[in-house]
Amino acid sequence: EIKKQWNRIEKRTETGAEADYKLAIIDAEDFLIEMLDKAGYEGKDFEEAVQDSGKLLSSIFDELIIAHETRNSIVYDPDFKLSSKVSKKVLATFESAINTVGLS
């Protein structure tokens, strides 16, 4: 089920269009939040939910915060430009976190 959901997110990026990468990043963070919630990790915001996971995501905590900041830039700054290199790194970070939470 996790793989199926992730494949839907990745499929968005196949066009190579910046807008589709942006949507994929938003979807990826939403999926991670959903996974954290299902696993019982909570917080009033994204950062707290990740911190609540303790050691589970501590090795990529900084990358997750950067990914989250990128997602916020996409959502709140209509002029935000997203390169394909940055989007691939952000998506890889979310994928890693999702897989880690999914295996716990």
Summary of the structure (lengths in Angstrom):
residues: 104
radius of gyration: 13.0
end to end distance: 14.8
largest distance: 37.8
contacts: 294
relative contact order: 0.19
helix: 81%
strand: 0%
